[in-house]
Amino acid sequence: QAQLEESGGGSVPAGGSLRLSCAASGYVNSRYCMGWFRQAPGAKREGVASIDSTGSTSYADSVKGRFTISQDSAENTLYLQMDSLQPEDTATYYCAAELVPCTVEARYIGYWGKGTQVTVSS
């Protein structure tokens, strides 16, 4: 059973940066697609970024050019570098594994982390 644990959330002013990390433990197939999702209060959970085992990535239009997803397969760690943060990026961010298909529009998610809060003040 895979477990995902996020870290790196916090509060920053608009224009600031944060780097989220997701440590994967247990059985996590290196061929699986992984990604980041977020959910703001009163809103649906939405895909932010995804990455497959070849390093191919996809991003939500709202974060393209500002967020970068990456992974360290040797350390079983997923990252999300978030730059030029805006108040509308405020949400709980979730790490996910086994996305099918491997895009931000994934319809099946095998594993979820518990989330980390990101708050961006104006």
C-alpha positions as CSV (number, residue, x, y, z in Angstrom):
1,Q,0.0,0.0,0.0
2,A,1.5,3.3,-1.1
3,Q,1.5,6.3,1.2
4,L,2.0,9.9,0.1
5,E,3.0,12.7,2.5
6,E,3.1,16.4,1.4
7,S,5.2,19.1,3.0
8,G,6.3,22.7,2.2
9,G,3.0,24.5,2.4
10,G,2.7,27.9,4.1
11,S,1.7,31.5,3.8
12,V,3.3,33.9,1.3
13,P,2.6,37.3,-0.1
14,A,1.5,37.6,-3.8
15,G,4.5,37.2,-6.1
16,G,6.2,34.9,-3.7
17,S,7.4,31.3,-4.1
18,L,6.9,27.9,-2.4
19,R,8.2,24.5,-3.1
20,L,6.0,21.5,-2.2
21,S,7.4,18.1,-1.6
22,C,5.7,14.7,-1.6
23,A,7.4,11.7,-0.1
24,A,6.2,8.4,-1.4
25,S,6.6,5.3,0.7
26,G,5.4,1.7,0.5
27,Y,4.8,0.3,-3.0
28,V,4.9,3.0,-5.6
29,N,5.6,1.7,-9.1
30,S,8.1,4.0,-10.8
31,R,6.1,3.6,-14.0
32,Y,3.1,5.3,-12.4
33,C,2.1,8.8,-13.2
34,M,2.1,11.3,-10.3
35,G,0.7,14.7,-10.0
36,W,-0.5,17.6,-7.9
37,F,-4.1,18.7,-7.4
38,R,-5.6,21.5,-5.4
39,Q,-8.9,22.4,-3.8
40,A,-10.0,25.9,-2.7
41,P,-12.8,26.4,-0.2
42,G,-16.1,25.8,-1.9
43,A,-14.5,24.7,-5.1
44,K,-14.0,21.4,-6.9
45,R,-10.6,19.7,-6.7
46,E,-8.6,20.4,-9.8
47,G,-5.5,19.1,-11.4
48,V,-2.5,21.3,-11.3
49,A,0.4,19.3,-12.8
50,S,1.3,15.7,-13.7
51,I,4.5,13.9,-14.6
52,D,5.1,10.4,-16.0
53,S,8.1,8.1,-15.6
54,T,9.7,9.6,-18.8
55,G,9.5,13.1,-17.4
56,S,6.7,14.2,-19.6
57,T,4.6,16.8,-17.9
58,S,1.3,18.5,-18.2
59,Y,-0.1,21.6,-16.5
60,A,-3.3,23.4,-15.9
61,D,-3.6,26.6,-18.0
62,S,-3.8,28.7,-14.9
63,V,-0.3,27.7,-13.7
64,K,1.6,27.3,-16.9
65,G,4.8,29.3,-16.8
66,R,4.6,29.7,-13.0
67,F,4.6,26.2,-11.6
68,T,7.1,23.4,-12.3
69,I,6.6,19.7,-11.4
70,S,9.6,17.4,-11.0
71,Q,10.5,14.1,-9.4
72,D,13.5,12.4,-7.9
73,S,12.8,8.7,-8.6
74,A,15.8,7.6,-6.5
75,E,14.3,9.3,-3.5
76,N,10.7,8.6,-4.4
77,T,9.9,12.3,-4.0
78,L,7.7,14.5,-6.1
79,Y,8.1,18.3,-6.1
80,L,6.1,21.3,-7.2
81,Q,7.9,24.6,-7.5
82,M,5.5,27.4,-7.4
83,D,6.6,30.9,-8.4
84,S,4.7,34.2,-8.9
85,L,2.0,33.0,-6.6
86,Q,-1.3,34.8,-6.7
87,P,-4.2,34.9,-4.2
88,E,-6.2,32.6,-6.5
89,D,-3.6,29.9,-5.9
90,T,-4.7,29.7,-2.3
91,A,-5.9,26.1,-1.7
92,T,-5.1,22.8,-0.1
93,Y,-2.6,21.0,-2.4
94,Y,-2.7,17.2,-2.7
95,C,-0.1,14.8,-4.0
96,A,-1.5,12.0,-6.1
97,A,-0.2,8.8,-7.7
98,E,-1.5,6.4,-10.4
99,L,-3.2,9.0,-12.5
100,V,-5.1,7.6,-15.4
101,P,-4.7,9.1,-18.0
102,C,-1.5,10.9,-17.1
103,T,-2.8,14.4,-17.3
104,V,-4.3,17.1,-15.1
105,E,-7.7,15.8,-16.4
106,A,-7.0,12.3,-14.9
107,R,-10.3,10.4,-14.2
108,Y,-8.7,7.8,-11.9
109,I,-6.4,8.5,-9.0
110,G,-5.0,5.5,-7.2
111,Y,-3.5,7.2,-4.1
112,W,-3.9,10.6,-2.4
113,G,-1.9,12.4,0.2
114,K,-3.6,14.3,3.0
115,G,-2.8,17.7,1.6
116,T,-0.8,20.8,2.6
117,Q,-2.2,24.3,2.8
118,V,-1.0,27.1,0.6
119,T,-2.2,30.6,1.4
120,V,-1.3,33.6,-0.8
121,S,-2.1,37.1,0.6
122,S,-2.7,40.1,-1.6
